[in-house]
Amino acid sequence: MNVRAIGRVTRACFAALAIFAVAGCASLSQDQADRAESIAVNDPFEPANRAVFALNEVIDTILLRPIAIAYRELVPGPAKTAVFNFVRNLSLPLTIVNDVLQGEWDRADTATRRFVVNSVAGIGGLFDIATDIGLPHHKEDFGQTFATLEVVPGPYLVLPILGPSSTRHTFGRVLDFLLDPVSFASASAPFEAKMAVRGLTIVDQRYQLLGPLDEVKRTSLDYYAALRSAYRQRRDYEIRNKDQKPTDAGASRPPVQ
């Protein structure tokens, strides 16, 4: 092969390499642009959210999950069921308020009768008598009420300790805390009693999520993204009053003993 032929082959190789490099840069640029657009629409605060998510994971790993596991292993099944019923019963006054605000009169009536039956015949809600007589449980909050008023959900947020949320849901949570009738009724209760109820609620909720969260973590490539998707689906079901959907992560079914 003469010098001229070698030169042609060399130039062809450099040209091919240049084409591949340009194509690769264009592809990378397009991927980055698509991801930036996806983040802007889907999760504009993703870097900050992931940082809070990581902090929550540390707290959960060190504190909440071990407590929930101990609760599962050490507390008898009937006692766990009683706690589950008690916590759900406490949520009903807030549900009644939001049913009324949403104009859901039949659901408000059901929730009211359920609260009275379980509070009296169920000994403060420890026993779920109402379900057996055709008064099923449902839960409403101010975030759902805002949704029925067509308030946009806003960006996805991960809150410290509380976890997945949105701007709409976050404002709703503030009102849930400030306007919950149970909070007003228990204003004069001893601080220790209120903290005990709050602690029972947190432990029961984390216990209910032991199986679902472990399964999501085991099967997902990106645990953060999987929980974000699950949260949005669950809130959509709740807003459309589909409380019994299986994706509701245990919120509407009795505990597994």
CYANA upper distance limits for C-alpha pairs under 8 A (distance plus 0.5 A):
  1 MET  CA      5 ALA  CA      6.64
  1 MET  CA      6 ILE  CA      7.15
  2 ASN  CA      6 ILE  CA      6.85
  3 VAL  CA      7 GLY  CA      6.67
  4 ARG  CA      8 ARG  CA      6.85
  5 ALA  CA      9 VAL  CA      6.80
  6 ILE  CA     10 THR  CA      6.62
  7 GLY  CA     11 ARG  CA      6.64
  8 ARG  CA     12 ALA  CA      6.65
  9 VAL  CA     13 CYS  CA      6.70
 10 THR  CA     14 PHE  CA      6.81
 11 ARG  CA     15 ALA  CA      6.56
 12 ALA  CA     16 ALA  CA      6.65
 13 CYS  CA     17 LEU  CA      6.69
 14 PHE  CA     18 ALA  CA      6.58
 15 ALA  CA     19 ILE  CA      6.73
 16 ALA  CA     20 PHE  CA      6.77
 17 LEU  CA     21 ALA  CA      6.59
 18 ALA  CA     22 VAL  CA      6.60
 19 ILE  CA     23 ALA  CA      6.57
 20 PHE  CA     24 GLY  CA      6.44
 21 ALA  CA     25 CYS  CA      6.63
 22 VAL  CA     26 ALA  CA      6.57
 23 ALA  CA     27 SER  CA      6.59
 24 GLY  CA     28 LEU  CA      6.60
 25 CYS  CA     29 SER  CA      6.43
 26 ALA  CA     30 GLN  CA      6.57
 27 SER  CA     31 ASP  CA      6.62
 28 LEU  CA     32 GLN  CA      6.62
 29 SER  CA     33 ALA  CA      6.58
 30 GLN  CA     34 ASP  CA      6.56
 31 ASP  CA     35 ARG  CA      6.61
 32 GLN  CA     36 ALA  CA      6.54
 33 ALA  CA     37 GLU  CA      6.64
 34 ASP  CA     38 SER  CA      6.59
 35 ARG  CA     39 ILE  CA      6.61
 36 ALA  CA     40 ALA  CA      6.65
 37 GLU  CA     41 VAL  CA      6.81
 38 SER  CA     42 ASN  CA      6.07
 38 SER  CA     43 ASP  CA      7.99
 39 ILE  CA     43 ASP  CA      5.29
 39 ILE  CA     44 PRO  CA      5.60
 39 ILE  CA     45 PHE  CA      8.30
 39 ILE  CA     46 GLU  CA      7.40
 40 ALA  CA     44 PRO  CA      4.83
 42 ASN  CA    155 PRO  CA      8.03
 42 ASN  CA    156 TYR  CA      7.96
 43 ASP  CA    155 PRO  CA      6.75
 43 ASP  CA    156 TYR  CA      6.06
 43 ASP  CA    157 LEU  CA      8.41
 44 PRO  CA    155 PRO  CA      7.13
 44 PRO  CA    156 TYR  CA      8.05
 45 PHE  CA     49 ASN  CA      6.38
 45 PHE  CA    155 PRO  CA      8.09
 45 PHE  CA    156 TYR  CA      7.94
 45 PHE  CA    157 LEU  CA      7.73
 46 GLU  CA     50 ARG  CA      6.37
 47 PRO  CA     51 ALA  CA      6.89
 48 ALA  CA     52 VAL  CA      6.90
 49 ASN  CA     53 PHE  CA      6.46
 49 ASN  CA    157 LEU  CA      6.69
 49 ASN  CA    158 VAL  CA      5.68
 49 ASN  CA    159 LEU  CA      8.39
 50 ARG  CA     54 ALA  CA      6.55
 50 ARG  CA    158 VAL  CA      8.25
 50 ARG  CA    224 TYR  CA      7.77
 51 ALA  CA     55 LEU  CA      6.92
 52 VAL  CA     56 ASN  CA      6.64
 52 VAL  CA    158 VAL  CA      6.88
 52 VAL  CA    159 LEU  CA      7.35
 52 VAL  CA    160 PRO  CA      6.64
 53 PHE  CA     57 GLU  CA      6.65
 53 PHE  CA    158 VAL  CA      6.87
 53 PHE  CA    159 LEU  CA      8.42
 53 PHE  CA    160 PRO  CA      8.16
 53 PHE  CA    163 GLY  CA      7.72
 53 PHE  CA    224 TYR  CA      7.91
 54 ALA  CA     58 VAL  CA      6.92
 55 LEU  CA     59 ILE  CA      6.92
 55 LEU  CA    160 PRO  CA      8.14
 56 ASN  CA     60 ASP  CA      6.50
 56 ASN  CA    160 PRO  CA      6.78
 56 ASN  CA    161 ILE  CA      6.22
 56 ASN  CA    163 GLY  CA      7.81
 57 GLU  CA     61 THR  CA      6.43
 58 VAL  CA     62 ILE  CA      6.56
 59 ILE  CA     63 LEU  CA      6.13
 59 ILE  CA     64 LEU  CA      7.25
 59 ILE  CA    161 ILE  CA      8.31
 60 ASP  CA     64 LEU  CA      5.10
 60 ASP  CA     65 ARG  CA      5.92
 61 THR  CA     65 ARG  CA      6.23
 61 THR  CA     66 PRO  CA      7.58
 62 ILE  CA     66 PRO  CA      7.42
 63 LEU  CA     67 ILE  CA      6.83
 64 LEU  CA     68 ALA  CA      6.67
 64 LEU  CA    203 VAL  CA      7.93
 64 LEU  CA    206 ARG  CA      7.54
 65 ARG  CA     69 ILE  CA      6.62
 65 ARG  CA    206 ARG  CA      7.49
 65 ARG  CA    207 TYR  CA      8.35
 65 ARG  CA    210 LEU  CA      8.04
 66 PRO  CA     70 ALA  CA      6.64
 67 ILE  CA     71 TYR  CA      6.55
 67 ILE  CA    203 VAL  CA      7.66
 68 ALA  CA     72 ARG  CA      6.65
 68 ALA  CA    203 VAL  CA      6.36
 68 ALA  CA    204 ASP  CA      7.98
 68 ALA  CA    206 ARG  CA      6.48
 68 ALA  CA    207 TYR  CA      5.34
 68 ALA  CA    210 LEU  CA      8.02
 69 ILE  CA     73 GLU  CA      6.67
 69 ILE  CA    207 TYR  CA      7.56
 69 ILE  CA    210 LEU  CA      8.36
 70 ALA  CA     74 LEU  CA      6.25
 70 ALA  CA     75 VAL  CA      8.39
 71 TYR  CA     75 VAL  CA      5.94
 71 TYR  CA    203 VAL  CA      8.19
 71 TYR  CA    207 TYR  CA      7.91
 72 ARG  CA    207 TYR  CA      7.38
 72 ARG  CA    257 GLN  CA      8.21
 75 VAL  CA     79 ALA  CA      7.04
 75 VAL  CA     80 LYS  CA      7.05
 76 PRO  CA     80 LYS  CA      6.93
 77 GLY  CA     81 THR  CA      6.74
 77 GLY  CA    257 GLN  CA      5.67
 78 PRO  CA     82 ALA  CA      6.69
 79 ALA  CA     83 VAL  CA      6.77
 80 LYS  CA     84 PHE  CA      6.63
 80 LYS  CA    204 ASP  CA      8.38
 80 LYS  CA    255 PRO  CA      7.75
 80 LYS  CA    257 GLN  CA      8.31
 81 THR  CA     85 ASN  CA      6.65
 81 THR  CA    126 LEU  CA      8.44
 81 THR  CA    254 PRO  CA      7.34
 81 THR  CA    255 PRO  CA      6.85
 82 ALA  CA     86 PHE  CA      6.53
 82 ALA  CA    125 GLY  CA      8.30
 82 ALA  CA    126 LEU  CA      5.07
 82 ALA  CA    127 PHE  CA      6.63
 83 VAL  CA     87 VAL  CA      6.59
 83 VAL  CA    126 LEU  CA      7.12
 83 VAL  CA    200 LEU  CA      7.85
 83 VAL  CA    204 ASP  CA      7.70
 84 PHE  CA     88 ARG  CA      6.79
 84 PHE  CA    126 LEU  CA      8.44
 84 PHE  CA    204 ASP  CA      7.03
 84 PHE  CA    254 PRO  CA      7.53
 84 PHE  CA    255 PRO  CA      7.62
 85 ASN  CA     89 ASN  CA      6.58
 85 ASN  CA    125 GLY  CA      6.33
 85 ASN  CA    126 LEU  CA      5.85
 85 ASN  CA    127 PHE  CA      6.69
 85 ASN  CA    128 ASP  CA      6.66
 86 PHE  CA     90 LEU  CA      6.87
 86 PHE  CA    124 GLY  CA      7.45
 86 PHE  CA    125 GLY  CA      5.14
 86 PHE  CA    126 LEU  CA      5.35
 86 PHE  CA    127 PHE  CA      8.12
 87 VAL  CA     91 SER  CA      7.22
 87 VAL  CA    125 GLY  CA      8.46
 87 VAL  CA    200 LEU  CA      8.34
 87 VAL  CA    201 THR  CA      6.50
 88 ARG  CA     92 LEU  CA      7.40
 88 ARG  CA    125 GLY  CA      8.45
 89 ASN  CA    115 PHE  CA      6.80
 89 ASN  CA    118 ASN  CA      7.76
 89 ASN  CA    119 SER  CA      8.01
 89 ASN  CA    124 GLY  CA      8.45
 89 ASN  CA    125 GLY  CA      5.93
 90 LEU  CA    125 GLY  CA      8.32
 90 LEU  CA    182 VAL  CA      7.43
 91 SER  CA     95 THR  CA      6.90
 91 SER  CA    139 LYS  CA      7.69
 92 LEU  CA     96 ILE  CA      6.58
 92 LEU  CA    111 ALA  CA      6.81
 92 LEU  CA    112 THR  CA      8.01
 92 LEU  CA    115 PHE  CA      6.78
 92 LEU  CA    139 LYS  CA      7.46
 93 PRO  CA     97 VAL  CA      6.91
 93 PRO  CA    111 ALA  CA      8.50
 93 PRO  CA    112 THR  CA      8.10
 93 PRO  CA    115 PHE  CA      8.11
 93 PRO  CA    180 ASP  CA      7.70
 93 PRO  CA    181 PRO  CA      6.52
 93 PRO  CA    182 VAL  CA      7.34
 94 LEU  CA     98 ASN  CA      6.86
 94 LEU  CA    140 GLU  CA      7.69
 94 LEU  CA    141 ASP  CA      7.28
 94 LEU  CA    176 ASP  CA      7.77
 94 LEU  CA    179 LEU  CA      8.36
 94 LEU  CA    180 ASP  CA      5.87
 94 LEU  CA    181 PRO  CA      6.85
 94 LEU  CA    182 VAL  CA      8.30
 95 THR  CA     99 ASP  CA      6.50
 95 THR  CA    108 ALA  CA      8.09
 95 THR  CA    111 ALA  CA      7.70
 95 THR  CA    138 HIS  CA      8.24
 95 THR  CA    139 LYS  CA      5.95
 95 THR  CA    140 GLU  CA      5.03
 95 THR  CA    141 ASP  CA      6.66
 96 ILE  CA    100 VAL  CA      6.75
 96 ILE  CA    107 ARG  CA      8.45
 96 ILE  CA    108 ALA  CA      5.52
 96 ILE  CA    109 ASP  CA      8.41
 96 ILE  CA    111 ALA  CA      6.53
 96 ILE  CA    112 THR  CA      6.98
 96 ILE  CA    140 GLU  CA      8.22
 97 VAL  CA    101 LEU  CA      6.83
 97 VAL  CA    108 ALA  CA      8.27
 98 ASN  CA    102 GLN  CA      6.56
 98 ASN  CA    140 GLU  CA      6.47
 98 ASN  CA    141 ASP  CA      6.52
 98 ASN  CA    142 PHE  CA      6.87
 98 ASN  CA    145 THR  CA      6.72
 99 ASP  CA    103 GLY  CA      6.70
 99 ASP  CA    104 GLU  CA      5.45
 99 ASP  CA    105 TRP  CA      7.21
 99 ASP  CA    107 ARG  CA      6.91
 99 ASP  CA    108 ALA  CA      5.59
 99 ASP  CA    140 GLU  CA      7.30
100 VAL  CA    104 GLU  CA      6.30
100 VAL  CA    105 TRP  CA      6.65
100 VAL  CA    108 ALA  CA      6.63
101 LEU  CA    145 THR  CA      7.52
102 GLN  CA    145 THR  CA      6.52
102 GLN  CA    148 THR  CA      7.32
104 GLU  CA    108 ALA  CA      6.58
105 TRP  CA    109 ASP  CA      6.59
106 ASP  CA    110 THR  CA      6.75
107 ARG  CA    111 ALA  CA      6.58
108 ALA  CA    112 THR  CA      6.55
109 ASP  CA    113 ARG  CA      6.66
110 THR  CA    114 ARG  CA      6.47
110 THR  CA    135 LEU  CA      6.48
110 THR  CA    136 PRO  CA      8.14
111 ALA  CA    115 PHE  CA      6.57
111 ALA  CA    135 LEU  CA      8.07
111 ALA  CA    137 HIS  CA      7.65
111 ALA  CA    138 HIS  CA      7.88
112 THR  CA    116 VAL  CA      6.80
113 ARG  CA    117 VAL  CA      6.55
113 ARG  CA    135 LEU  CA      8.02
114 ARG  CA    118 ASN  CA      6.53
114 ARG  CA    130 ALA  CA      5.84
114 ARG  CA    131 THR  CA      8.38
114 ARG  CA    135 LEU  CA      6.30
114 ARG  CA    136 PRO  CA      8.14
114 ARG  CA    137 HIS  CA      8.15
115 PHE  CA    119 SER  CA      6.26
115 PHE  CA    125 GLY  CA      8.30
116 VAL  CA    120 VAL  CA      6.54
117 VAL  CA    121 ALA  CA      5.99
117 VAL  CA    122 GLY  CA      7.16
117 VAL  CA    129 ILE  CA      7.40
117 VAL  CA    130 ALA  CA      6.51
118 ASN  CA    122 GLY  CA      4.62
118 ASN  CA    123 ILE  CA      7.20
118 ASN  CA    124 GLY  CA      6.96
118 ASN  CA    125 GLY  CA      5.24
118 ASN  CA    126 LEU  CA      8.08
118 ASN  CA    127 PHE  CA      7.10
118 ASN  CA    128 ASP  CA      6.42
118 ASN  CA    129 ILE  CA      6.33
118 ASN  CA    130 ALA  CA      6.54
119 SER  CA    123 ILE  CA      6.06
119 SER  CA    124 GLY  CA      4.56
119 SER  CA    125 GLY  CA      5.28
120 VAL  CA    124 GLY  CA      6.68
120 VAL  CA    125 GLY  CA      8.14
121 ALA  CA    127 PHE  CA      8.45
121 ALA  CA    129 ILE  CA      7.48
122 GLY  CA    126 LEU  CA      6.18
122 GLY  CA    127 PHE  CA      4.90
122 GLY  CA    128 ASP  CA      6.53
122 GLY  CA    129 ILE  CA      6.40
123 ILE  CA    127 PHE  CA      7.18
128 ASP  CA    132 ASP  CA      8.08
129 ILE  CA    133 ILE  CA      7.42
130 ALA  CA    134 GLY  CA      7.03
130 ALA  CA    135 LEU  CA      5.61
130 ALA  CA    136 PRO  CA      7.47
131 THR  CA    135 LEU  CA      5.39
131 THR  CA    136 PRO  CA      5.46
131 THR  CA    137 HIS  CA      7.65
137 HIS  CA    252 SER  CA      7.86
138 HIS  CA    243 ASP  CA      6.80
138 HIS  CA    252 SER  CA      7.94
139 LYS  CA    243 ASP  CA      8.08
140 GLU  CA    144 GLN  CA      6.89
140 GLU  CA    145 THR  CA      8.13
140 GLU  CA    238 GLU  CA      8.29
141 ASP  CA    145 THR  CA      6.96
141 ASP  CA    172 GLY  CA      7.48
141 ASP  CA    173 ARG  CA      8.22
141 ASP  CA    176 ASP  CA      7.08
142 PHE  CA    146 PHE  CA      6.56
142 PHE  CA    169 HIS  CA      8.15
142 PHE  CA    172 GLY  CA      4.99
142 PHE  CA    173 ARG  CA      7.38
142 PHE  CA    175 LEU  CA      7.11
142 PHE  CA    176 ASP  CA      6.70
143 GLY  CA    147 ALA  CA      6.85
143 GLY  CA    168 ARG  CA      6.44
143 GLY  CA    169 HIS  CA      5.03
143 GLY  CA    170 THR  CA      7.98
143 GLY  CA    171 PHE  CA      7.67
143 GLY  CA    172 GLY  CA      4.74
143 GLY  CA    173 ARG  CA      7.36
144 GLN  CA    148 THR  CA      6.91
144 GLN  CA    169 HIS  CA      8.21
144 GLN  CA    172 GLY  CA      8.36
144 GLN  CA    238 GLU  CA      7.88
144 GLN  CA    239 ILE  CA      5.76
145 THR  CA    149 LEU  CA      6.97
146 PHE  CA    150 GLU  CA      6.98
146 PHE  CA    151 VAL  CA      5.91
146 PHE  CA    168 ARG  CA      7.61
146 PHE  CA    172 GLY  CA      7.92
147 ALA  CA    151 VAL  CA      5.80
147 ALA  CA    152 VAL  CA      7.45
147 ALA  CA    153 PRO  CA      7.82
147 ALA  CA    168 ARG  CA      8.43
147 ALA  CA    239 ILE  CA      7.42
148 THR  CA    239 ILE  CA      8.01
151 VAL  CA    168 ARG  CA      7.76
152 VAL  CA    168 ARG  CA      7.46
153 PRO  CA    166 SER  CA      6.55
153 PRO  CA    167 THR  CA      6.71
153 PRO  CA    168 ARG  CA      5.36
153 PRO  CA    169 HIS  CA      7.68
154 GLY  CA    166 SER  CA      6.52
154 GLY  CA    167 THR  CA      5.73
154 GLY  CA    168 ARG  CA      6.71
155 PRO  CA    166 SER  CA      6.14
155 PRO  CA    167 THR  CA      6.59
156 TYR  CA    164 PRO  CA      8.02
156 TYR  CA    165 SER  CA      6.58
156 TYR  CA    166 SER  CA      4.98
156 TYR  CA    167 THR  CA      7.46
157 LEU  CA    164 PRO  CA      6.51
157 LEU  CA    165 SER  CA      5.51
157 LEU  CA    166 SER  CA      5.48
157 LEU  CA    167 THR  CA      7.39
158 VAL  CA    162 LEU  CA      8.16
158 VAL  CA    163 GLY  CA      5.50
158 VAL  CA    164 PRO  CA      5.06
158 VAL  CA    165 SER  CA      6.30
158 VAL  CA    166 SER  CA      8.31
159 LEU  CA    163 GLY  CA      5.30
159 LEU  CA    164 PRO  CA      6.85
159 LEU  CA    165 SER  CA      7.33
164 PRO  CA    227 LEU  CA      8.27
164 PRO  CA    228 ARG  CA      7.31
164 PRO  CA    231 TYR  CA      7.07
165 SER  CA    169 HIS  CA      6.24
165 SER  CA    170 THR  CA      6.69
165 SER  CA    231 TYR  CA      8.27
166 SER  CA    170 THR  CA      6.35
167 THR  CA    171 PHE  CA      6.80
168 ARG  CA    172 GLY  CA      6.68
169 HIS  CA    173 ARG  CA      6.57
170 THR  CA    174 VAL  CA      6.99
171 PHE  CA    175 LEU  CA      7.06
172 GLY  CA    176 ASP  CA      6.56
173 ARG  CA    177 PHE  CA      6.71
174 VAL  CA    178 LEU  CA      6.73
175 LEU  CA    179 LEU  CA      6.09
175 LEU  CA    180 ASP  CA      8.22
176 ASP  CA    180 ASP  CA      6.00
177 PHE  CA    183 SER  CA      8.18
178 LEU  CA    183 SER  CA      8.25
179 LEU  CA    183 SER  CA      7.98
179 LEU  CA    184 PHE  CA      8.21
180 ASP  CA    184 PHE  CA      7.34
181 PRO  CA    185 ALA  CA      6.67
182 VAL  CA    186 SER  CA      6.54
183 SER  CA    187 ALA  CA      6.49
186 SER  CA    194 LYS  CA      8.13
189 ALA  CA    193 ALA  CA      7.18
189 ALA  CA    194 LYS  CA      7.32
190 PRO  CA    194 LYS  CA      7.05
191 PHE  CA    195 MET  CA      6.70
192 GLU  CA    196 ALA  CA      6.55
193 ALA  CA    197 VAL  CA      6.82
194 LYS  CA    198 ARG  CA      6.71
195 MET  CA    199 GLY  CA      6.45
196 ALA  CA    200 LEU  CA      6.62
197 VAL  CA    201 THR  CA      6.71
198 ARG  CA    202 ILE  CA      6.86
199 GLY  CA    203 VAL  CA      6.64
200 LEU  CA    204 ASP  CA      6.46
201 THR  CA    205 GLN  CA      6.59
202 ILE  CA    206 ARG  CA      6.68
203 VAL  CA    207 TYR  CA      6.53
204 ASP  CA    208 GLN  CA      6.65
205 GLN  CA    209 LEU  CA      7.00
205 GLN  CA    251 ALA  CA      8.35
206 ARG  CA    210 LEU  CA      6.84
208 GLN  CA    249 ALA  CA      8.05
208 GLN  CA    250 GLY  CA      6.11
208 GLN  CA    251 ALA  CA      7.85
208 GLN  CA    255 PRO  CA      6.82
208 GLN  CA    256 VAL  CA      8.48
209 LEU  CA    213 LEU  CA      6.22
209 LEU  CA    249 ALA  CA      6.80
209 LEU  CA    250 GLY  CA      6.99
210 LEU  CA    214 ASP  CA      6.58
211 GLY  CA    215 GLU  CA      6.62
212 PRO  CA    216 VAL  CA      6.75
212 PRO  CA    249 ALA  CA      6.65
212 PRO  CA    250 GLY  CA      8.38
213 LEU  CA    217 LYS  CA      6.59
214 ASP  CA    218 ARG  CA      6.57
215 GLU  CA    219 THR  CA      6.66
216 VAL  CA    220 SER  CA      6.31
216 VAL  CA    223 TYR  CA      7.45
216 VAL  CA    226 ALA  CA      7.58
216 VAL  CA    227 LEU  CA      8.12
217 LYS  CA    223 TYR  CA      6.01
220 SER  CA    226 ALA  CA      6.94
222 ASP  CA    226 ALA  CA      6.64
223 TYR  CA    227 LEU  CA      6.67
224 TYR  CA    228 ARG  CA      6.74
225 ALA  CA    229 SER  CA      6.74
226 ALA  CA    230 ALA  CA      6.67
227 LEU  CA    231 TYR  CA      6.41
228 ARG  CA    232 ARG  CA      6.88
229 SER  CA    233 GLN  CA      6.79
230 ALA  CA    234 ARG  CA      6.58
230 ALA  CA    247 THR  CA      7.88
231 TYR  CA    235 ARG  CA      6.63
232 ARG  CA    236 ASP  CA      6.60
233 GLN  CA    237 TYR  CA      6.80
233 GLN  CA    247 THR  CA      8.02
234 ARG  CA    238 GLU  CA      6.68
234 ARG  CA    247 THR  CA      6.58
234 ARG  CA    248 ASP  CA      5.96
235 ARG  CA    239 ILE  CA      6.50
236 ASP  CA    240 ARG  CA      6.72
237 TYR  CA    241 ASN  CA      6.62
237 TYR  CA    242 LYS  CA      5.35
237 TYR  CA    243 ASP  CA      7.03
237 TYR  CA    245 LYS  CA      7.66
237 TYR  CA    248 ASP  CA      8.44
238 GLU  CA    242 LYS  CA      6.02
238 GLU  CA    243 ASP  CA      6.05
243 ASP  CA    248 ASP  CA      7.55
243 ASP  CA    252 SER  CA      7.08
244 GLN  CA    248 ASP  CA      7.63
244 GLN  CA    252 SER  CA      6.60
244 GLN  CA    253 ARG  CA      8.32
246 PRO  CA    250 GLY  CA      8.17
248 ASP  CA    252 SER  CA      7.43
250 GLY  CA    254 PRO  CA      8.06
250 GLY  CA    255 PRO  CA      8.11
